[in-house]
């Protein structure tokens, strides 16, 4: 088969130009809405706050800006090119002269170590489509090979923008890997000081020394505290603003608000691995009981409508025709068919959400609870602080805690399988715990389709309609990520999943 070069743009080298006036800049104080895990191995978690921190420290083969206008765009970073050699071989030509923060040179051996380690099925970060083998052709050429594992190598095209590249030396010593982050990014780790991770500019960064001398990345779980810290000058940039906070900050001089349709959908996840939501009819009943327009009214600027299980900036998005809509009559129909007319005989259902991280979760959670109770569901609503909620998030033997749980899913790549296969294939089933042979079959068909246009059609006309019928989760809306910053902070690029590029930022 002839080599195929898919679309992708070379990196704008002017994007990495360095300032002669770095001394005039000061460190950026960023307040994160989510805590870190304490384990620096990028494959050990799916925590968005830590993924955002990793974007400052680690390098990536490519980056994906993921704008609504060009959701498929790829920009090269550690890679200089990608070429699909055949169905099971994806070639990366790598940039020369790049160093890890430890001083080790970046080579194809690091790509091999990263991909082969991180794709192991026991790794908690479920980003890889399956195991792979990497053949090192020379120091700056790597072939990702998937033939023996039975899926197309083209699935790594978009994923290359979301997989942090680790040092082969660190991967060989996982104790070092977990104790200190070591990447090729614009900023390197200095120390952990309580809830603050201290980073300093990397003078050996491939684009030149960043303008700002460092970043202080601090976890502050309360949204009001984050806003007051920005207004008082203690913070330079904050995330996850709520509607009234946007109004407050927008009305004051010296501050800028950034709003962007994100890669994150917010979901109501059903515990499909245990009663009563192991019955799709009850999941459908809940879906038809919820008026998502009312949720958007509560959210204000923080959400936008979604009728699919991926965001509009993901490959394969479609406005799914049979997406469950608010319909109390259908709700009652499915309740009766499942043997619980009017909700009679159902157990008490626990609905879990977090507070402080996602905007308005308590407020719209109370609205959802009231709508379900109106249709006969006996719902107990539990709003928890972040750590307690995170401890209850994932599926486990016997089913995850509660019966429904609120959670978003944001990944820095247009690749839809980071949502679809991660959550709805029985090999992963991260939150909902579903095991459904029909879903497995259509997801396997989608993954195995090598032609991008054909794969898009399978996603849009087979995967999404089946998800709409079975509803392992209900996508409530697509998040609008809102950041606020001082006017003196300029040149920072915010990706649609919250990751940032501060290599060209100025903070005066």
N, C-alpha and C positions, 0 to 999 in steps of 0.2 A: 504494500500500500504506500502511495506517495506521501511524503511529509505534508502536514497541514499546519499553517500558521494562522491561528485565530486572531481576531481583532484585539489590539492592545496598543496603548500609546507609550512611547518612551518618556522617561521622567524629565520634567522641565528642570534643567540644571540651574537655571536662574532661581528656581524655587529654593535651592539650597545655598544661595549666596550668603556670605557672612558679613556682619557689620563691623566697621572699624571703631564703633562707639559703644562696644559692649559694656564698658565701665559705667556708662550712664544708666544702664538698666539695673533692675533689682529682681530678686527671686519672685516667682509667681506663687501666690498663696491660693491654692485651689481647695475648695471644700466639697468633698464627696458625700453623696447621700447613702452610700453603702460601705460597710466595713470590709476589711481584708480578712483572709483566712489564716494567716500565719505560716502558710506553706508557699514558698516561692516557685515551686515547680508549676509551670503553666498548664501541665496536663492534669493537675490534681484537683481542679475545681471548674465550676461554671459561673463564678461570681462576677457580675458585670463590673462592680467597682474595681476589682483587681484586674480585670481585663483592660479597663481604662488606664490603670496605672502601667500595665505592661506595654501599652502603646507608646509610652515615653521612653521605655528602657530597651525593649526588644526591637529587632529589625524583622521585616517581613519580605518575602520574595517579591510580592507585588502589593499594591494598595488599591482599594476600590472606593472611589468617591461616592458612588451610589446616589446620584442625584435622580429625582423623578424623571427628568428629561432623558438621562443616559444611564439607566440602572445597570447596564452591562459593562460600563467602562472599566478598563484595567490600566493602572499606571505602574511601571516597573520601579522596584526599589533595589533589593539585593540581587534580583535577577535582571539580566539585560534583555533576555528574550525567552519566550516559551514556544515550543514547537511540538505538535502532536505527531510523533513519528509513525505510530500505528495505533490501533484501537486500545492497546494496553501499555503504551509507552509514551510518556510526556517528558520532553527534554527541557531542562533549564540551563541556559548559559548564564554564568554568575559574574557579578561585578568583581573586579580585582582591587586589591589594596585596602580592603575593609578589615577592621580589627574588632574583636570583642573587647569589652571593657577590661577584661583580665589581661589584655595584650596579645592573646592568641590570634593568628590570622584566620579569617573566615574562608572556608574552602567547601568543596563538594562533600567532604567527609562530615561536615556539620549538618548539611541537608540530609544525608543518609541517616545519621544518628537521630536527628529530630523526627523524621518521618517514620522510621522503623520503630522507635520507642513510643512515640505518641499515638501510633495507629494500633497499638496492642489493645485487644478488646477489654482488658481489665482497667484501662485508664479512665478515671472519672470524667474527664472532659471529652464528651462524645461528639467531637467535631469531624472525625475522619470517616469516610464512607466504608472503610474496611481496612484490613491490614495491607501493607504494600512492601515491596522490596525496592531499594534504591541502588542502582549500579553507578559507581563512580567511574566516569570515563577518563577524566583528568581532574586537576585541582579545581577547575572552574566550569566543569560540565557534569551534570547529574541527570540520570534517567530514572524517573519514577515508574516502576513496573508493577502492574496489577494482574497480570495474566493468571498466575497461580491462585489468585484469590477471587477470580471470577467476576470482575466488574470493570468498566471502562476507565482508563486513566484520565479521560477528559473531565471527570468529576473533580479533579484537583485544579482545574482552570480557575474557577472562582475562589475555591478554598485557599489558594495560594496567598490571598490577601488577608487571611484571618489566622494563619498558623504562625505563631512566633518561633523564630529560628533560635535554637539552643546550641550551645557549644558541645561538640562531641566529647570533650574532656569532662564537662559537667554531667552529661548523660551517663558516662561511664562510672560516675560517682554520685549517685542520687542523693546522698547526704549533703553534698555541696550544692546540688541543684535545688534542693528544697530550702536551704538555709540562706541563700543570697542570690538575688536576680543578677544575671550576667548576660547582657545582650550586645547588640551593635548600634542601639538607638542613640538619639540625640542627648539623652541624659542617663547618668549612671547612679546607682544606689550608693548612698553614704551610710545611712543608719535608720533605724526605727526608733522614734522618740515618742512613746505613748501611742496616741492615735495618728501621729504624723509620720509619714514616710519622707525622708529628706533625700532629694536627688540633686546632683550637680551637673553642670554642662560637661559634655564629653568633648574634649579638645580634638579627639581623633575621629569625630563623626564624619561620615562620608561626604557630607555637604559643607563641612567647615564647622568651627565652633559656634554653637548657638549664641544669640545675642544676650539672652538672659543668663545669669550665672547659675540658676537652679530653679527647682520647683519644690514647694512644700505641699504635699498631698495629704490632706487631713480629713478623717472621717468625722462628720457631724450629722447625726441621725435626725435631728429636728429641723424641719423646713424653715420655721420662723427664726431659729437661731442662725441658720445659714444666711438668711436675708439681712438680719440685723448686723451680722459680721461684715457683710459687703457694704452696707450703708455707713458703718462706723469706720471703714478703712482697714479692718483687720483681714479682710479677704479681697482678692483681686477678681476671682471668678467663682460662681456657684452654679449648681445644676438642679434640675427637677423642680422648677418653680411652679407654683399654683397660680390660678387666674388672678386672684386679688393681689398677689405679690407682684405680678407683672404690672398691674395698674399702679401700684405703689412706686415701684422702681422707675417705670416709664415716666412718671410725673416729676422725677427729680433730675436736676442737671448733673452731668458728670458720669452718667451710667448708660450702658448700651444693653439691650435685650436681643438675644438671638433665638429665633424660632425656626424649626425645621421639621418637616415630616420625617419620622424616624424609620428605622428598620424594625422597630419593636411593635408587635401586636400585644395587647393585653388580653388574657384568656381567663375564662372560668373553666378550670380543669375538673373533670369528673374522675372519681376513683373507680375506674372501669374494672379493676381487678377484684372488687368485692361488691356484695349486694348493698343497695339496690341498683347501683349504676352499672352493674355488669349487664343490665338489660337496656338495649339501645332505645327502647320505647320510653323509658323514664328519662333518659337524657334528652330525647326529643321533646318530651313534655316540659322539661325545665327551659329548654331553648325557646319554645313558643310562649312561655310565660313572661319572658323578659323583653321589655320595650327598650331597645338600645338607644333610641332617640332621647329618652329621659336621662340615660347615663351621660350622653354627650352634653345635655344641658347642664348637668352638674359639673362636668369637667371644664366646660368653657374652652379656652384656647389650648388646653392640654391634650385634646384628642380630636381625631378626625374619623369619619365613617370607614368601616372595613366590612367587606362581604367575602372574605377569603381567610385562609389560615396562614398567609404570609403577607408582608407589607407591600405596598405598591412599588417600593424600590428593590424588591426581590425579583429574580428571574422567575417567570411563570405566573406572576400575579394575574388574577382574573376576577371580575365582579361575578361571583358564582350565582347562576340563575336560581338554583334551588336552595340557596342559603336560608337557614331557618329564620323566619320573621315572626314578630310579635303577633300571636293569634291565640287568644284564650280558648276558642272552640277546639282548635287542634290540640292544645295542651290537654284539655279534658278528654278528648278522644284517645290520646296516647295513654293517659292515666288509666282510663277504663280498660283499654286493651291489655295493659300490663297487670290488671287485676287489682287496681287501687282506685276505684271510681271516686272522684272528688278528693283524692288523697287519702281516703280512709284505709287504714291498715299499714300505712307507711311508717317506718321508724322515724325518730327525731333525727334530722340531718344537720350535721355541723358544717358550716361554711366558714372557712378560714381566710383571713387576709392580713396584710402587713400595714403598719402605719409609719410614716416618716420618710419612706423611700419613694414610692410611686405617689403622684398627686391624687388626692381626693379618694383614696381607697376606702376609707371608713365611710365617707359620705355616700358614694355610689354603692358601696356594699350594703348599707342600710336600705337604699332604694331597691336593690335586687331582693333583699330579704323580704321586704314588704310586698313586692310583686309576687314572690313565690308563696308567701303566706296567704295572699288573696286567692290563689288558685288551689289552696288546700294542703300545701306542703308545710310540715312542722319543721321550721328552720331555726337553728341556734346560730347566731352570728358571733364569731370570735375574731376580734381585731387585736393583733399582737405586734410587739416591737420586733425589729428586723431579725435579731438572732433567734428568737423563739419561733418566728414564722419560718425562717430558713431551715431550722432543725426539723420541721414538719413537712417540708416541701416535697421530697421525692418519694416515689413508690418504693415499697419494701415487701418482703414476704407477708402475705395476708392482707396487703393493701396499705396504702399510706394513711396517715392520721386524718380523721374527719372524712367527709364525703365529697366536698367540693373545696377547691383552693384557688385563690387569685394569684396570678403570676404573669409577668411579661417574659419575652424571650428576644434578646437583641444580640445579633451577631454581625461582625464587620465584614460581610461578604454577601454578594447577591445570590449565593448558592441556596436554593430552597430546601435542600435536604437537611440543612442545619436545623430546620424546624420539622419538616415533614417526616424524615426517617428517624431523627432523634427521638421524636415523641410518639409516633404512630405505628412504627414497625415493632413487632414483638421482640426483635433482637435488642431493642433499647428501652422503649416505653418509659421514659425518664420520670414523668410526673403522673400521667393518667394510668399507666400500667396495663394498657389494652393489649390483648392478644387476639387477633382477628385474622384468619387465613385469607379472607378476601382482600383486606387492606394490605396484608403482606404481599400478596400477588401483584396488586396494582403498583405498589411502591417498588417492588423488584423490577417490574416492567419499566417503570419510569427511570430507575437508576441504570438499567441496562440499555437504554436507548441512547445511542452515541450521537446521532444527528441532532444539533441544538433545536432546530425548528420542530422536528418530530417529538423531541422530549418536551418542549413547551406545550405541544398539543396534548400529550398524555397527561401532563400536570393539570392543564386547564379543563379538559373534557372527560377525564377519567378519575384522577386523584381527588380533585376538589369536589366534584359531585358526590363521590362516595363518602368523603368526609362529612358533607352536608347531610347525608342520610344517616350516618352512624354517630356523628357528633361526639367523638371522644373528648372534645373540649369545644367551647364556644368562644370564638374570637369576638370580643366585645367592641374593640375599636383599635385603630392604629395610633400609637402615641405621637404627640408632637413634643420633641425634646426642646426644652426652653432653658437657656443659660443666660445669666446676667453677669456683666463685668464692668469694671472701671473703664472709662474712656481712654485712660493711659495705657491700657493693655490692648495691643494691636497685633495683627498678623498671626493669630492662632486659628488653625483650621479644625473644625469640629465635624467628625464623621457622623453619619446617621445612627450609629449605635452608641454614641457618646465617647468613643475613642477620640484622641486629640493629637494634632501635630503642632508642637510648639517650637520647632527648630528655627522658625523665622519670626517668632514672637518678639515684640519689644514691650517692655513694662517700665514706663517712666513715671 
